Amino acid sequence: MQLDVSGHHVDVTQAMRSYVKTKFERLERHFDIATHAHVILTVEKLNQKAEATIHVSGGNLFADAVDADMYAAIDALADKLDRQMRRHKEKLTNHHRGGKGSKPVDETL
């Protein structure tokens, strides 16, 4: 997955970049057809905000998280995206059994 990390009113350090990369590697385990992710790290007075858009087959997933600490915001963002990706993957999976009905019809009655 291609990962873009940018900052708004904050300089993105190499430590932040590598932390985001390690957190997003966990997302690749669950859903390997995610092609591109764009992460924006923002500082607004006392709040640290992390938001991300992930392009997957069938649409885009978006999540954001706000915390007093940037690393905690990145953790919360990764957790939200993990839940969204699992839900998206379950929607794509066919959960039906193979037959047309739930049980066969008995025509001897």
C-alpha positions as CSV (number, residue, x, y, z in Angstrom):
1,M,0.0,0.0,0.0
2,Q,1.3,3.4,-0.9
3,L,1.3,5.7,2.1
4,D,1.4,9.5,2.0
5,V,1.9,11.4,5.2
6,S,1.6,15.2,5.3
7,G,1.3,17.8,8.0
8,H,-0.8,20.9,8.5
9,H,0.8,23.4,10.9
10,V,3.2,20.7,11.9
11,D,6.6,19.4,10.7
12,V,6.3,15.7,10.1
13,T,9.4,14.1,11.5
14,Q,10.9,10.8,10.5
15,A,9.7,9.3,13.8
16,M,6.1,10.3,13.1
17,R,6.3,8.9,9.6
18,S,7.7,5.5,10.8
19,Y,5.1,5.4,13.6
20,V,2.3,5.9,11.1
21,K,3.8,3.3,8.8
22,T,4.0,0.6,11.6
23,K,0.4,1.3,12.6
24,F,-0.8,1.0,9.0
25,E,1.1,-2.2,8.4
26,R,-1.5,-3.8,10.8
27,L,-4.2,-2.7,8.4
28,E,-2.5,-4.4,5.5
29,R,-2.8,-7.8,7.3
30,H,-6.6,-7.6,7.3
31,F,-7.2,-6.2,3.9
32,D,-4.6,-6.5,1.2
33,I,-6.4,-4.8,-1.6
34,A,-6.0,-1.3,-0.1
35,T,-4.1,0.6,-2.7
36,H,-3.4,4.0,-1.4
37,A,-3.6,5.8,2.0
38,H,-3.3,9.6,2.6
39,V,-2.7,10.7,6.2
40,I,-2.8,14.3,7.4
41,L,-1.5,15.3,10.8
42,T,-2.8,18.6,12.1
43,V,-2.1,20.8,15.2
44,E,-5.0,23.1,16.3
45,K,-4.0,24.9,19.5
46,L,-4.1,22.2,22.1
47,N,-5.6,19.4,20.0
48,Q,-3.6,17.1,17.8
49,K,-5.6,15.7,14.9
50,A,-4.9,12.7,12.6
51,E,-7.1,11.9,9.6
52,A,-6.7,9.4,6.8
53,T,-8.4,8.4,3.6
54,I,-7.8,4.9,2.3
55,H,-8.7,3.9,-1.2
56,V,-10.0,0.3,-1.4
57,S,-11.9,-1.6,-4.0
58,G,-15.5,-0.5,-3.8
59,G,-14.9,3.0,-2.4
60,N,-12.9,5.1,0.1
61,L,-12.7,4.8,3.8
62,F,-12.2,8.0,6.0
63,A,-11.5,8.4,9.7
64,D,-10.2,11.0,12.0
65,A,-9.1,11.2,15.6
66,V,-8.4,14.1,18.0
67,D,-6.3,13.8,21.1
68,A,-3.9,15.9,23.2
69,D,-1.0,13.7,22.1
70,M,-0.2,13.1,18.4
71,Y,0.8,9.5,18.9
72,A,-2.4,8.7,20.8
73,A,-4.4,10.3,17.9
74,I,-2.5,8.1,15.4
75,D,-3.4,5.0,17.6
76,A,-7.1,6.0,17.7
77,L,-7.1,6.6,13.9
78,A,-5.6,3.2,13.2
79,D,-8.1,1.5,15.5
80,K,-11.0,3.3,13.7
81,L,-9.7,2.3,10.3
82,D,-9.2,-1.2,11.4
83,R,-12.8,-1.5,12.4
84,Q,-14.0,0.1,9.1
85,M,-11.8,-2.2,7.0
86,R,-13.1,-5.3,8.7
87,R,-16.7,-4.2,8.2
88,H,-16.0,-3.4,4.6
89,K,-14.4,-6.8,4.1
90,E,-17.4,-8.6,5.6
91,K,-19.7,-6.7,3.2
92,L,-17.7,-7.9,0.3
93,T,-17.7,-11.5,1.4
94,N,-20.6,-13.7,0.3
95,H,-22.0,-15.3,3.5
96,H,-24.7,-17.4,1.7
97,R,-24.5,-21.1,1.4
98,G,-24.8,-22.2,-2.2
99,G,-28.4,-23.1,-2.5
100,K,-31.3,-20.9,-3.6
101,G,-33.3,-21.5,-0.5
102,S,-32.7,-22.0,3.2
103,K,-34.1,-25.5,3.2
104,P,-35.4,-27.9,0.6
105,V,-39.1,-28.1,-0.2
106,D,-40.8,-31.4,0.5
107,E,-43.2,-32.1,-2.3
108,T,-44.7,-35.3,-0.9
109,L,-47.2,-33.5,1.2
